[in-house]
Amino acid sequence: MASFNRVILVGNLTRDPELRYTPNNTAVTEIGLAVNDRRKNPNGEWIEETTFVDVTLWARTAEVASEYLTKGAPVLIEGRLKLDTWESNDGQKRSKLRVVGERMQMLGGRSGGGGGGGPGGRGRGAPAPPDESEYGPPADVYGGADSGGGAPPADDIPF
């Protein structure tokens, strides 16, 4: 039987990313993501539920996250689930489910810190956002980056 391990999350960072490097000089950062869910309970009242997810980002994605994201920033993460297991100091087996982020999309507007700053709304000295060509074009929901536009095929339109 085939298996499929894919996660797509949209949430807000719970802390600033802290960039580290492995001994072989690969960038890695771990971010916390708060994902909100809103649903009705059996009484018909709306309930807000927050799920906190740990996400590990590697290589250039880790560097970009560290450079451009701060606590509270909205972000989309696409990746896979991974179960980490270890033995604690007192001999108990522990485990933790995390997401290994393979793709990241920064959401929301650019933070300009008070308007002004010329084109793009960035203040003086603020870094420019990463160039799209560095990461490839954004993927189209209907078939990838090279599907030829943002519209679904005509036979998929629900009306």
Phi, psi and omega in degrees: 000137179286156176231159184216125183232095183219135180228135172233122182232143170235125181196193181241143179294137179268350179201163176292140176294143176241112184280133174229169176231140177285168178303332178266021172069032174265129180289142176211140174218148176245128179241153172257137182236130174258119182247119183267141177230135180238125182212166178266139175275176181302337178276359180086007179270144178283135179237132174263128179232130181250132175249131179258127185235133172270133183233134175252127178246143183238161171056224185296328178298320177296319180294317180296316179300316181295325184280323190248346184255146175225170179308133179092348183292135176281140183208149173253131179238132172241133182188210182223154177280144177219134178261116176267133176233145179202171177248128182285172181301329181270012174087003180276142176280133180237156176210155180210132177270131180224170176250131171266108183284125179253342179213139181227138176231120176285135182246171178080177181279170176283142178273118183259345177069038173122027177084219175026199175091004175084199184301141178086350177074013179274142177284170180297132178085354179285139181291148176287148178294157181298147180287136182304324184295338180291332184242357184091163181290156178296142182286139175279139181300331184256055169121019173099180188290334185250031183279356173087035176132172185264001183268146176288161175302149185305325182283355179260358180288126189281018178220000000 
